[in-house]
Every structure is written in C-alpha cells, then in structure tokens.
C-alpha cells in the first residue's frame, strides 16, 4: 500500500528546479533572458501553454511510448498537487516494472528513490528476471530488498527463457517458498530442466500420497509448441530421495530422457 507521495508537485517546486520543455527553455533563454533577465513566471506560463503531454500521459504510458528519463521528470513535475496517492503508486508500480524489464537502471533508480520513495513494488523483481537483467536484480537486492517480492514466482520468466545466470542467482538469493516452488516446477518440467525440477522439489514439502502408497507429486505441464508434457515425481518412503520421470507426447521424443 502506498504511504506518502514522493514526487514534488509543480506548485511546490522552486522555479529553478522546475523542468521546462526544451523548446521553452531555449526560446526564453534567447529571447527573454538576454533582454530582460530571468522571468520564471513568464517561462512557466509559456511552458503550461505548450504542454500537451501531461494531460494525456502518465509516467507509465509515456515510458512505454518513449523510454526517456527526462520525459518522466517533465511529467512528474506537472502532476496535480492533489493526485490520489494510490493512483500515484499504481503509476510508479507500472513504470518501475517497465524500466526493470528494459534494464534501465537510471530510470528505475529515479522512480524508486526520487519520484515516490518508500513504496512497495509488486512487479519489479519479476520484470527484471523475465528481462534477464541480472544487474537490476543485484541492485534491487543490495539497495531496496524490502521494496519488492522475493522468494515467490520471480524465477518464472527466467525459466521460460532458460536464463541460467538469472536462475542460478535467484536460487542463491531468493529461494522460492513451498507454495511457489510447486508452480515453478511445472514451468521447469515444461522446459525440460530436470536439474531445476529436482532443486525446486528440495525446496518444498508439498506431498501427495499415490495409489501405491509412495509419496507422489504429479506436475502437468502446459501445452507449448505442440508438446504436451507430464512430469511425475516419485519418492521412496524410506529415503526421501527424488526421481523425476517425464514423458513427452507429441512430435518430439522429449528433452528429459526417461530413466
């Protein structure tokens, strides 16, 4: 939940700190400042007259169209003073996920530390993982670990992309909870990653008794690229060691060989 607005509304900024449109800045510098000195109230009026972006775009929609930090700063300065904090948080959450997904650390840092500091973000870690941006994950973990979800389904995007570097890093720094490990097992099995399925199983205690009396976990993968994969996990009562058997039906003989 959002707490307090982090962006400073335009009306509360000093004139020198307000980011003017480039066209206004150049025109006023060449035409006004030379002859009449600084006239911040005039430049602000001209800027407001020419601004046709802030009424239409939020930071998130603007970044999706044109991922530039200066554009976001221009829009943030023009946000209404009375903007609902929950709405501002939703903008932050979406924009931060987009920046993390692109690997844009400069913009992400500004969003988290300047635009709306102190807020929890629900998508940023998953977006960085799905985008294969290990540097973003490391920065978030080192500087803002309490600002996002860790130990959930963040690994899913990296598993689909088979990004071994990100997967290995998350295995070390963000071990998934038991309830999430079972879901990640489905993705890993669908990707044919037996070693990852084994590791995920070691993270969980979700067990189901099979008809033979052995503990058994069935993981039914989704149909993907014309293949239907079914993974079953069997454990002997006396040992607790695991063995995955995957049968691949379709046009392929499978990527995990049956033992």
Secondary structure, 3 states (H helix, E strand, C coil): CCCCCCCCCHHHCCCCCCCCCHHHHHHHHHHHHHHHCCCHHHHHHHHHHHCCCCCCCCHHHHHHHCCCHHHHHHHHHCCCCCCCHHHHHHHHHHHHHHHHHHCCHHHHHHHHHHHCCCCCECCHHHHHHHCCCHHHHHHHHHHCHHHECCCCCCCHHHHHHCCHHHHHHHHHHCCCCHHHHHHHHHHHHHCCCHHHHHHHHHCCCCCCECCCCCEEEEEECCCECCEEEEEEEEECCCCCCEEEEEEEECCCCCCCCCC
